[in-house]
Amino acid sequence: MATIELPALQGRDPLGFLASLGVLALLTRTGNAPRLSFAQTAPHYAQITAPALESADDIADVLRGVVDSMGEDQVIPGLSNWPISPIAAGTTSDPSRVLRSELPAVLASVRAESGEAGVEWLLAVLNQFHSDAKGRAALTPFMAPTGRQSIHTFFAKPLSLVRENPACLREALVSWKRVEGCTGENFDAAALRGAAESSDGKPGSFGVPGATWLATMGLRLTRQGSHIGWGGESRPYTTLWRYRGGQLMLWPLWTPRLNAEGVRTMLELPLYLRGDGTRDEPLMVSETIKLTEGAGSETEIQYDPSLIHASGRVSLRDYGIHAVGGARRSGAAKSAGPLTAVPVTFGSGSARSRDAAPSVAPPST
């Protein structure tokens, strides 16, 4: 079975990493039994293995088939009239941003219209356990709406650019080409250019359409929920996101070839930080985790017993993790801003296993 290298999907770049999750999710949906890993040497590009695929061109052809199969009313493969409806003309309110108290009724409506897949997608972007300052179901930190961006347009705009130029799917895998007018949906700080950087002296957007669309599809492998913090308080939980000097996206890069369920598990493994990202305290992720007795059921991690060392520690390297990527939102007027990569060292040391994600099982290889 060939290992297909995808040099444009660099593991430590937030857009590249999320796009690689999108590739895995879509190839899984089409029955290609893919597995994802990342090269051990920088820039840690994504690698795909799949029995019937031999090249990046083969992958691009499958992805194009997914796009071609989608109806004009679809922004998620296989789902119609999702999430609820676009923003109506002449209004600025996103109808999908419902009060948390209204979410159960909305989920019932989505279930009737789109089945469990529609519900799972909606719960990937709206948190049913936590509210924002306006009482609405909290939005996933993978989204940072700007202007009239809605949940619908977040998926629809990059999809429309892919439909206009399907060749951008191959470009997303092997060599990025930036396109004027592609906003990048705030996944990509490089997509936004100020007036001083533009040839015409005006600010603009120069994103990567194919990679942006794939990143939106990668959210299928994430989830939202709630967990217990150090002080016993309930906190929102989103796959890959932590709180250290503000919200921080943190993700592992691994060597084992993992299927979609294995990757879901890998993404839930706790990555414990030292430092706050300042010059004096750079971010470092501990290689080992010291298990704590008596951890509550909501925070306990179910580790593979064979990987627990005599010292009572679990080594993340035993799970095949060889590097860690990180990103923060840079902040912008009326928005959290685009994702910007930050340096993270995968160092030695240990940390306690509280304030972690809910229970996970060992990755499936």
N, C-alpha and C positions, 0 to 999 in steps of 0.2 A: 504494500500500500504506500503510495507516494505521500511524502510530507510536502505540502504546498506552502511556500513562503509568501507572505503578504507584506512586502517591504514598506508600503505606505502606512500600515497600521502599527505604529510604534507604541510599544507597551506603556511607556512612561508619559505619553501625551494623552490628556484626558479624552480628547475626541477620538484618537486612534484606538484607545482601549475600549471605549464604549461602542465604537463601530465594530470592533472585533466581536463583542458580545452580540451585536445585531446580526453579523454573519452567522454565528453559531446558532442563534435562535431561528433564523429563517431557513437555514439548511436543515435544521432539525424538523421544522414544520413541514418541509417538503419530502421528508423521509429519507434523507441522504446519510443518516447516522454519522454526523460529523463529530470530531473531537478537536479541542482547542488547547494549544500550549503557546509558550512564548520562548523565543531564543534566549539563551543564558547570557549572551554578550550584548552590550549596548549596540543599537537602540532597542533591543528586546522586541523585535517585530513579531507579529502574530504568525502562528503556524496552524494550518488546518490539515487534518487527515480525514478522508471519507472514501469508502470502498469504490464508488463509481466516478470519483473526480480525480483528475490528474494535474490540473493547472489552474492558475488564477482565471484564465479565460472560461474554464468549465464552471467555476464558482459564479463568475459574472453572468453567465448564461442562465444559471438557475435563478439568480436574483432578478434578472430581467423577466423571467417567466413569472415570478411572484408579482411583480409590478403589472405585467400584462394581464394577469388574472383578476386584478382588482377592479371593481366597478367604479364609476365616476363618483358615487356617493360614499365610497369607502376610504378611510384613512388608515385603517388597520386591516391587514389581510384577513378575509373571511368574515368581517363584521360590517354590517350595514347600520346606518343611522347611529353611529357611535362617535363621541360619547353621549351627547344628547342632541345638540344642534349647534350650528355656527352662530356667531354673534349676529343678531338681526341688524339690518340696515338702519342707520340713524341712531344706534345705541352703542354704548361702550361696555356694557355688562356682559360677562361671560356666563351663559346660562348653566354651564357645567360646574361653576364655582358655587355650590349650594351650601346652605347652612348645614353644620354637622348633624343637627337634629332632623334634617330632611333627607340625609343620605340613605337611611334604610329604605325609604320609599323609592328613591331614585335607583338604588341597587335592584330592587324588585322589578322596576320597569325595565332596566337594562337586561336583567336576567330573562325576562319574557321576550325581549327583542333580539338579544344576541347570545343568550345562553351563559354558561359559566365562564366561557372565555372572555366575554364582554365584561363580566363582573371582575374577573381577575385583572384585566387591563385597567379598569377604572380604579381599583384598589392599589394599583401600582403608582397612580398619580395623585390620589386623594387618600388622606389618612382618616380612617373611620374612628380612631380613638382620640384624636387631638384636633383642636380648632386654632385658627389664626386670630388676629386681633379683632376681626369683624365677625367672629363666630362661625365662619365658614370652615368646612373640612379642610385641614391643613394641606397645602400643596407640596408635592415632592420637591426637595431641594435640587433635583435634576432639572427643574424648570425655574426660570427667572424671567417672568413675563415683562415685556417692554411694550409701551404704547398699547395698541389694541390686540396684542397677542393673546390668544385664548388656548385652551387645551386643544381645541379642534385645529387651529392654525399651526400650532406647534408641530403637529403631525402632517398637516395638509400642505404647508408651503414647501418643505424640502421634497415631499413626494411629487409635487407638481413640477419642480425643476428636474427631477429624475425622469419624469414622463416626457418632458420636453427634449431631454438629451440622455437617452439610456446609456450612451458610452461612458457617462460619468461614473457608472457602477464599477467598471473595470479600473478607471482612474482612481477610484476610492481605495482599491486594493493594492495598486502597484506604483502609482505616481500621481500625487494630488495636483489638480489644476484649480486655482481659485477663480471664482466667477463673480463678476460685479453684480450686486443686487442680492446675493445669497447672504442672509443674515447670520447663518450658523446657529440660530436658535440659542445663543448664549452658551454653547458648548465650547467655543473656540475664540479665545481672546484675539488671535491673529486675524480673525474675520473682520474686526472693527478697525477702521483706519480713520485717523483724525485728518483735519484739513491740511496739516503740514505734510502728511504722508501721501496725500492724493495728488494726482497729476493735474487736476482741475481746481485744486485749492478748496475742495468741499469734502466734508466727511462722508464716508460711505461704507458699504459692506462688501467684503470679498471672501466669502466662505467657500467651502468644499461641499457641493450639493450631495454627492453620493455618500460621502462619509457622514454628513449630517443626518441624512435619512436613515442610514444604518444605525447610527447612535440612538435615534428615537426608537428603533425596533429593539435595541438592546435593553431597553427598560423592561422588557418582558421577563428578564431574568432577575429583576429586583422586586423588593416588596417593602411595604410600610407597616408599622405596628407601633408597639409601645414597650418600653422596658423600664426597669427600676434603676435610678441613678445612685450615686454614692450616698446621698442623704436620705434615701428611701423614697424620693419623689418620682412620680411617673414622668417619663420623658418620651417624646416622639422618637421613633426608630425608623431609619431608612437604610437599606443596604448600602454599604460603603461609606456612609457619612458619620462623622464624629464631631465633637465639640471641643475645640482647643484654640482659644483666642478667636472665637467665631467658628462658623461651620467649616469643616475641612473634609474633603473627599479623599479617601485613602483606599488603595486597592493593591492586592498581591499580584505578582507575576510568577507563573509556575512552569515547571518542566514536564510533569506527567500529562499525557494526552487525555483530557477529560471530556466526557459528554456533557450535555446541558445540565443534567441533574448534578453531576459532579462539580460543575462550575458554580451552580447555585450554592452548593455547600461550601466551596472554597471561598466564595464572596462573603459568607457569613462568619468565617473564622475571625476571632478577635485579633486586631492589630493594636498593640499597646504602645503609646507614645511617651517619649521623654522630650522635654523642651517645648517651647511655644512658637517656634518658627522665627524668632528674632535672631539678630546677629550673634548675641551672646548665648542663646539657647536654640541651636538648630534642631529641626525635627529628626528624631531617631526612633525607629521601630525596634522593639526588643525581639531578638530571635527566639526567645523562650518565654513560656508563660508558667508561672508558679500557681498550681492549683490551690484553691482555698476550700477548706472543709466547711460544710454547712451553707453553701451558696443556695439561695432561694431557687425554686423551680423555674422562675421566670428568667433567671440569668445564668443558670447552670449550662455549661457546654458539655456535650456528650463526646468525649474524645475516644479515639481508637485505643483500647487498653494496651495494645502491643506497642504503642508509640509513647506511653508514659514512662519516663526514665525513673531510675531508682531514687533520684533526688526529688521526685514529685513534680517535675517540670515536663512540659511538652515543648518539643522543638518544632518550630514552624518549618524549618528546613527538612524535617522528616516528612512533611506533607508535600515536599517538592517546591516550596516557595524559595525563589532565588533573588528576588528584588521586590521593591515596593514603590509605587507611584503615588503622587499626591497632587492635589489642586485646591485652590480657593477661588471664590468669586471675587473679582477685582473691584466690584462696586461701581455703580453708574447712576446717573440722575434717574430717579423714579424706578430703579431696578437694582437687584443684587449684583448685576453685571455678569460678564462672561467668565467661564472657567479659565484659570491661569495656572499652569503647572508650577509646583513648588518643589524644591529639592528635599528628598527624604532619604536618610541613611538607614539601611537595614543592618543594625548593629547587634552587639551581644548584650546580654543582660536578661533580666526577668521582670515580670510584672504579675500582679494578682489577677485572678480571673473574674473579678466582679465588674459591674457596669459594662457588660458585654451584650452581645446579641442573644436573642432567645436560642433554645437548644438546636443544635445541628448534629448530624451524623458525619462520619468520615467521608471524604470525597469518594465518589464512585469512579473507578478507573476501568 
